[in-house]
Amino acid sequence: MMPPPPFELLFSNEIGLEMIYSFVIIVCSLMIYRATKEMYELSSYKGIKYFRQAFLFFAVAYFFRYFIRAFLVLFNIDEILEFSFRYVGWLSLFIFLFSSSMAIFYLLYSVMWKKWNHSKSKILMFNLLAFLIALIGASLRNRETDLLLNLILLVFISVVLFVAYRDSVKNKQKRNSLLLIYLLLFVFWILNVVDILIPRFLQIFQLIVYLASILLFMIILYKVLKKTGS
């Protein structure tokens, strides 16, 4: 086992930045989840249900994201799977990837559940896909495979949101701006995933990614609080 990290590392600038970033995103996600509880209980609208669950998964994912980033810094390693207790690193990465994938799938489903015909089979399919993505990402130490998986996921997201945007324009629904926010959220979230799978890949743009991600979560939180009157 590697020697314990120096105490001062616990308060390093990088760890502090990660802590603030993760804390803000987790709080925003949990506030969105809580603020929409009464709305869902009153309406039983399935779209709200999946929207809420998406942000619960985002909160879990960002918790494990911070956990992984902290270990990378504290133990001066390039990948979480290099951690001495390998099973801890593997499990943390698996939960992070599974939670993040489920968050994305549920958020997409909250937009498309009517078109996709709400059914338990769809939820099972999302769980299986998230499980496979997490298993591949945590087990294969291949950067090209990781990037390809995220590229495929981004293309899928873009196509789904384009279809939703086209339908909203056709039906004159006022949710175009929200769909754009979702797309940007997915783009920056995938950059967050790449940042974990391939550390230092986006180091130059890391602060921009963090600030943009926080801004998008705060915009969604603002819209939710405004809608719910909280």
VEXTORSE-968622 format. One record per residue (C-alpha): chain; residue number from 1; residue in one letter; x, y, z. Coordinates in Angstrom, 2 decimals, decimal comma. Layout:
<recs>
+------+------+------+---------+---------+---------+
: gudo : lovo : lonu :       u :       v :       w :
+------+------+------+---------+---------+---------+
:    A :  NUM :    a :       X :       Y :       Z :
...
+------+------+------+---------+---------+---------+
</recs>
This chain:
<recs>
+------+------+------+---------+---------+---------+
: gudo : lovo : lonu :       u :       v :       w :
+------+------+------+---------+---------+---------+
:    A :    1 :    m :    0,00 :    0,00 :    0,00 :
:    A :    2 :    m :    1,22 :    3,48 :   -0,78 :
:    A :    3 :    p :    2,21 :    5,72 :    2,15 :
:    A :    4 :    p :   -0,44 :    8,13 :    3,41 :
:    A :    5 :    p :   -0,43 :   11,48 :    1,65 :
:    A :    6 :    p :    1,03 :   14,55 :    3,37 :
:    A :    7 :    f :   -1,54 :   16,38 :    5,46 :
:    A :    8 :    e :   -1,08 :   19,60 :    3,54 :
:    A :    9 :    l :   -2,26 :   17,90 :    0,35 :
:    A :   10 :    l :   -5,72 :   17,69 :    1,85 :
:    A :   11 :    f :   -5,91 :   21,46 :    1,54 :
:    A :   12 :    s :   -4,18 :   21,86 :   -1,81 :
:    A :   13 :    n :   -5,63 :   24,21 :   -4,42 :
:    A :   14 :    e :   -6,61 :   21,34 :   -6,72 :
:    A :   15 :    i :   -8,43 :   19,41 :   -4,00 :
:    A :   16 :    g :  -10,12 :   22,61 :   -2,84 :
:    A :   17 :    l :  -11,29 :   23,41 :   -6,36 :
:    A :   18 :    e :  -12,64 :   19,87 :   -6,82 :
:    A :   19 :    m :  -14,44 :   20,05 :   -3,47 :
:    A :   20 :    i :  -16,14 :   23,37 :   -4,26 :
:    A :   21 :    y :  -17,08 :   22,24 :   -7,77 :
:    A :   22 :    s :  -18,54 :   18,92 :   -6,66 :
:    A :   23 :    f :  -20,31 :   20,48 :   -3,66 :
:    A :   24 :    v :  -22,08 :   23,11 :   -5,80 :
:    A :   25 :    i :  -23,21 :   20,56 :   -8,39 :
:    A :   26 :    i :  -24,40 :   18,07 :   -5,75 :
:    A :   27 :    v :  -26,35 :   20,75 :   -3,87 :
:    A :   28 :    c :  -27,95 :   22,02 :   -7,11 :
:    A :   29 :    s :  -28,90 :   18,47 :   -8,10 :
:    A :   30 :    l :  -30,42 :   17,64 :   -4,70 :
:    A :   31 :    m :  -32,31 :   20,96 :   -4,64 :
:    A :   32 :    i :  -33,77 :   20,19 :   -8,08 :
:    A :   33 :    y :  -34,74 :   16,70 :   -6,88 :
:    A :   34 :    r :  -36,39 :   18,07 :   -3,73 :
:    A :   35 :    a :  -38,09 :   21,05 :   -5,41 :
:    A :   36 :    t :  -39,87 :   18,82 :   -7,93 :
:    A :   37 :    k :  -41,16 :   16,30 :   -5,35 :
:    A :   38 :    e :  -44,47 :   18,05 :   -4,65 :
:    A :   39 :    m :  -44,98 :   18,81 :   -8,34 :
:    A :   40 :    y :  -44,69 :   15,12 :   -9,19 :
:    A :   41 :    e :  -46,88 :   14,00 :   -6,28 :
:    A :   42 :    l :  -49,65 :   16,36 :   -7,40 :
:    A :   43 :    s :  -49,48 :   15,60 :  -11,11 :
:    A :   44 :    s :  -47,98 :   12,07 :  -11,30 :
:    A :   45 :    y :  -46,47 :   13,25 :  -14,59 :
:    A :   46 :    k :  -43,94 :   10,68 :  -15,75 :
:    A :   47 :    g :  -41,67 :   13,28 :  -17,32 :
:    A :   48 :    i :  -41,16 :   14,92 :  -13,92 :
:    A :   49 :    k :  -40,46 :   11,53 :  -12,33 :
:    A :   50 :    y :  -37,59 :   10,77 :  -14,72 :
:    A :   51 :    f :  -36,34 :   14,36 :  -14,53 :
:    A :   52 :    r :  -36,07 :   14,03 :  -10,72 :
:    A :   53 :    q :  -34,34 :   10,68 :  -10,90 :
:    A :   54 :    a :  -31,83 :   12,06 :  -13,41 :
:    A :   55 :    f :  -30,64 :   14,69 :  -10,94 :
:    A :   56 :    l :  -30,51 :   12,20 :   -8,09 :
:    A :   57 :    f :  -28,12 :   10,15 :  -10,24 :
:    A :   58 :    f :  -26,16 :   13,31 :  -11,08 :
:    A :   59 :    a :  -25,67 :   13,91 :   -7,33 :
:    A :   60 :    v :  -24,37 :   10,36 :   -6,83 :
:    A :   61 :    a :  -22,12 :   10,60 :   -9,88 :
:    A :   62 :    y :  -20,55 :   13,89 :   -8,83 :
:    A :   63 :    f :  -19,94 :   12,53 :   -5,32 :
:    A :   64 :    f :  -17,93 :    9,63 :   -6,73 :
:    A :   65 :    r :  -16,30 :   11,95 :   -9,25 :
:    A :   66 :    y :  -14,88 :   14,01 :   -6,38 :
:    A :   67 :    f :  -13,88 :   10,82 :   -4,56 :
:    A :   68 :    i :  -11,91 :    9,65 :   -7,62 :
:    A :   69 :    r :  -10,30 :   13,02 :   -8,33 :
:    A :   70 :    a :   -9,24 :   13,36 :   -4,69 :
:    A :   71 :    f :   -7,52 :    9,96 :   -4,78 :
:    A :   72 :    l :   -5,71 :   10,84 :   -8,01 :
:    A :   73 :    v :   -4,27 :   13,97 :   -6,40 :
:    A :   74 :    l :   -3,62 :   12,64 :   -2,90 :
:    A :   75 :    f :   -1,81 :    9,52 :   -4,04 :
:    A :   76 :    n :   -0,18 :   11,13 :   -7,10 :
:    A :   77 :    i :   -1,46 :    8,55 :   -9,56 :
:    A :   78 :    d :   -2,60 :    8,95 :  -13,16 :
:    A :   79 :    e :   -5,56 :    6,55 :  -13,05 :
:    A :   80 :    i :   -7,86 :    5,44 :  -10,24 :
:    A :   81 :    l :   -7,17 :    1,79 :  -11,15 :
:    A :   82 :    e :   -3,54 :    2,35 :  -10,12 :
:    A :   83 :    f :   -4,69 :    2,84 :   -6,53 :
:    A :   84 :    s :   -3,22 :    0,19 :   -4,18 :
:    A :   85 :    f :   -6,65 :   -1,12 :   -3,18 :
:    A :   86 :    r :   -7,54 :   -1,82 :   -6,80 :
:    A :   87 :    y :  -11,05 :   -3,07 :   -6,06 :
:    A :   88 :    v :  -11,88 :    0,26 :   -4,35 :
:    A :   89 :    g :  -10,74 :    2,17 :   -7,44 :
:    A :   90 :    w :  -12,60 :   -0,17 :   -9,79 :
:    A :   91 :    l :  -15,85 :    0,01 :   -7,79 :
:    A :   92 :    s :  -15,67 :    3,82 :   -7,49 :
:    A :   93 :    l :  -15,14 :    4,19 :  -11,23 :
:    A :   94 :    f :  -17,92 :    1,69 :  -11,99 :
:    A :   95 :    i :  -20,46 :    3,51 :   -9,76 :
:    A :   96 :    f :  -19,42 :    6,86 :  -11,24 :
:    A :   97 :    l :  -19,88 :    5,67 :  -14,82 :
:    A :   98 :    f :  -23,13 :    3,82 :  -14,07 :
:    A :   99 :    s :  -24,67 :    6,80 :  -12,22 :
:    A :  100 :    s :  -23,62 :    9,28 :  -14,89 :
:    A :  101 :    s :  -25,03 :    7,09 :  -17,69 :
:    A :  102 :    m :  -28,32 :    6,64 :  -15,84 :
:    A :  103 :    a :  -28,53 :   10,39 :  -15,25 :
:    A :  104 :    i :  -28,18 :   11,02 :  -18,97 :
:    A :  105 :    f :  -30,65 :    8,30 :  -19,95 :
:    A :  106 :    y :  -33,27 :    9,46 :  -17,45 :
:    A :  107 :    l :  -32,94 :   13,10 :  -18,49 :
:    A :  108 :    l :  -33,42 :   12,09 :  -22,13 :
:    A :  109 :    y :  -36,35 :    9,90 :  -21,14 :
:    A :  110 :    s :  -37,97 :   12,81 :  -19,29 :
:    A :  111 :    v :  -38,09 :   14,61 :  -22,64 :
:    A :  112 :    m :  -39,01 :   11,66 :  -24,85 :
:    A :  113 :    w :  -41,07 :    9,31 :  -22,63 :
:    A :  114 :    k :  -44,31 :    9,91 :  -24,56 :
:    A :  115 :    k :  -42,67 :    9,32 :  -27,92 :
:    A :  116 :    w :  -40,79 :    6,27 :  -26,65 :
:    A :  117 :    n :  -43,94 :    4,78 :  -25,07 :
:    A :  118 :    h :  -43,35 :    4,58 :  -21,34 :
:    A :  119 :    s :  -42,70 :    0,98 :  -20,29 :
:    A :  120 :    k :  -40,69 :   -1,03 :  -17,79 :
:    A :  121 :    s :  -38,73 :   -2,59 :  -20,66 :
:    A :  122 :    k :  -37,26 :    0,82 :  -21,55 :
:    A :  123 :    i :  -36,10 :    1,34 :  -17,95 :
:    A :  124 :    l :  -34,56 :   -2,13 :  -17,93 :
:    A :  125 :    m :  -32,81 :   -1,38 :  -21,22 :
:    A :  126 :    f :  -31,36 :    1,86 :  -19,77 :
:    A :  127 :    n :  -30,07 :   -0,02 :  -16,72 :
:    A :  128 :    l :  -28,46 :   -2,67 :  -18,91 :
:    A :  129 :    l :  -26,84 :   -0,08 :  -21,18 :
:    A :  130 :    a :  -25,56 :    1,91 :  -18,19 :
:    A :  131 :    f :  -24,21 :   -1,32 :  -16,68 :
:    A :  132 :    l :  -22,39 :   -2,22 :  -19,90 :
:    A :  133 :    i :  -20,94 :    1,29 :  -20,29 :
:    A :  134 :    a :  -19,72 :    1,24 :  -16,68 :
:    A :  135 :    l :  -18,33 :   -2,29 :  -16,97 :
:    A :  136 :    i :  -16,44 :   -1,54 :  -20,19 :
:    A :  137 :    g :  -15,17 :    1,83 :  -18,96 :
:    A :  138 :    a :  -13,99 :    0,45 :  -15,59 :
:    A :  139 :    s :  -12,53 :   -2,80 :  -16,92 :
:    A :  140 :    l :  -10,82 :   -1,82 :  -20,17 :
:    A :  141 :    r :   -7,86 :    0,49 :  -19,73 :
:    A :  142 :    n :   -8,06 :    1,67 :  -23,31 :
:    A :  143 :    r :   -8,35 :    5,40 :  -23,95 :
:    A :  144 :    e :   -9,47 :    4,97 :  -27,55 :
:    A :  145 :    t :  -12,36 :    2,76 :  -26,41 :
:    A :  146 :    d :  -13,33 :    5,27 :  -23,70 :
:    A :  147 :    l :  -13,35 :    8,14 :  -26,17 :
:    A :  148 :    l :  -15,32 :    6,10 :  -28,72 :
:    A :  149 :    l :  -17,98 :    5,21 :  -26,13 :
:    A :  150 :    n :  -18,41 :    8,85 :  -25,17 :
:    A :  151 :    l :  -18,50 :    9,95 :  -28,81 :
:    A :  152 :    i :  -21,25 :    7,40 :  -29,56 :
:    A :  153 :    l :  -23,18 :    8,56 :  -26,50 :
:    A :  154 :    l :  -22,86 :   12,21 :  -27,55 :
:    A :  155 :    v :  -24,09 :   11,44 :  -31,08 :
:    A :  156 :    f :  -27,06 :    9,52 :  -29,65 :
:    A :  157 :    i :  -27,90 :   12,41 :  -27,31 :
:    A :  158 :    s :  -27,64 :   14,96 :  -30,12 :
:    A :  159 :    v :  -29,96 :   12,97 :  -32,39 :
:    A :  160 :    v :  -32,56 :   12,49 :  -29,65 :
:    A :  161 :    l :  -32,53 :   16,17 :  -28,70 :
:    A :  162 :    f :  -32,73 :   17,21 :  -32,34 :
:    A :  163 :    v :  -35,85 :   15,07 :  -32,76 :
:    A :  164 :    a :  -37,31 :   16,59 :  -29,57 :
:    A :  165 :    y :  -36,45 :   20,10 :  -30,81 :
:    A :  166 :    r :  -38,06 :   19,43 :  -34,20 :
:    A :  167 :    d :  -41,22 :   18,14 :  -32,53 :
:    A :  168 :    s :  -41,39 :   21,12 :  -30,17 :
:    A :  169 :    v :  -41,14 :   23,52 :  -33,11 :
:    A :  170 :    k :  -43,75 :   21,57 :  -35,03 :
:    A :  171 :    n :  -46,14 :   21,56 :  -32,06 :
:    A :  172 :    k :  -45,24 :   25,15 :  -31,10 :
:    A :  173 :    q :  -44,08 :   24,12 :  -27,63 :
:    A :  174 :    k :  -41,97 :   26,59 :  -25,64 :
:    A :  175 :    r :  -39,10 :   24,38 :  -24,51 :
:    A :  176 :    n :  -36,49 :   25,06 :  -27,19 :
:    A :  177 :    s :  -34,15 :   26,89 :  -24,80 :
:    A :  178 :    l :  -34,37 :   24,04 :  -22,27 :
:    A :  179 :    l :  -33,40 :   21,48 :  -24,93 :
:    A :  180 :    l :  -30,35 :   23,58 :  -25,81 :
:    A :  181 :    i :  -29,41 :   23,72 :  -22,12 :
:    A :  182 :    y :  -29,75 :   19,93 :  -21,94 :
:    A :  183 :    l :  -27,48 :   19,49 :  -24,95 :
:    A :  184 :    l :  -24,82 :   21,77 :  -23,46 :
:    A :  185 :    l :  -25,19 :   19,97 :  -20,13 :
:    A :  186 :    f :  -24,56 :   16,63 :  -21,83 :
:    A :  187 :    v :  -21,55 :   17,98 :  -23,73 :
:    A :  188 :    f :  -19,91 :   19,31 :  -20,57 :
:    A :  189 :    w :  -20,86 :   16,20 :  -18,62 :
:    A :  190 :    i :  -19,12 :   14,00 :  -21,19 :
:    A :  191 :    l :  -16,06 :   16,25 :  -20,86 :
:    A :  192 :    n :  -16,25 :   15,58 :  -17,10 :
:    A :  193 :    v :  -16,31 :   11,84 :  -17,77 :
:    A :  194 :    v :  -13,33 :   12,10 :  -20,14 :
:    A :  195 :    d :  -11,52 :   14,13 :  -17,47 :
:    A :  196 :    i :  -11,88 :   11,17 :  -15,08 :
:    A :  197 :    l :  -11,07 :    8,42 :  -17,58 :
:    A :  198 :    i :   -8,14 :   10,29 :  -19,14 :
:    A :  199 :    p :   -6,68 :   12,61 :  -16,45 :
:    A :  200 :    r :   -4,90 :   15,76 :  -17,66 :
:    A :  201 :    f :   -6,47 :   15,35 :  -21,12 :
:    A :  202 :    l :   -8,48 :   18,55 :  -20,61 :
:    A :  203 :    q :   -6,26 :   20,18 :  -17,97 :
:    A :  204 :    i :   -5,88 :   23,45 :  -19,88 :
:    A :  205 :    f :   -9,67 :   23,85 :  -20,23 :
:    A :  206 :    q :  -10,58 :   22,33 :  -16,85 :
:    A :  207 :    l :  -11,65 :   25,59 :  -15,19 :
:    A :  208 :    i :  -13,81 :   26,52 :  -18,20 :
:    A :  209 :    v :  -15,51 :   23,11 :  -18,08 :
:    A :  210 :    y :  -16,14 :   23,48 :  -14,34 :
:    A :  211 :    l :  -17,58 :   26,99 :  -14,59 :
:    A :  212 :    a :  -19,77 :   26,10 :  -17,58 :
:    A :  213 :    s :  -21,10 :   22,99 :  -15,82 :
:    A :  214 :    i :  -21,95 :   24,96 :  -12,67 :
:    A :  215 :    l :  -23,66 :   27,64 :  -14,73 :
:    A :  216 :    l :  -25,83 :   25,09 :  -16,56 :
:    A :  217 :    f :  -26,90 :   23,36 :  -13,34 :
:    A :  218 :    m :  -27,73 :   26,72 :  -11,76 :
:    A :  219 :    i :  -29,81 :   27,75 :  -14,79 :
:    A :  220 :    i :  -31,80 :   24,51 :  -14,56 :
:    A :  221 :    l :  -32,20 :   25,00 :  -10,80 :
:    A :  222 :    y :  -33,42 :   28,56 :  -11,36 :
:    A :  223 :    k :  -35,97 :   27,40 :  -13,93 :
:    A :  224 :    v :  -37,19 :   24,64 :  -11,59 :
:    A :  225 :    l :  -37,52 :   26,98 :   -8,60 :
:    A :  226 :    k :  -39,31 :   29,54 :  -10,75 :
:    A :  227 :    k :  -41,68 :   26,86 :  -12,07 :
:    A :  228 :    t :  -42,43 :   25,40 :   -8,63 :
:    A :  229 :    g :  -42,59 :   28,76 :   -6,86 :
:    A :  230 :    s :  -40,07 :   27,57 :   -4,26 :
+------+------+------+---------+---------+---------+
</recs>
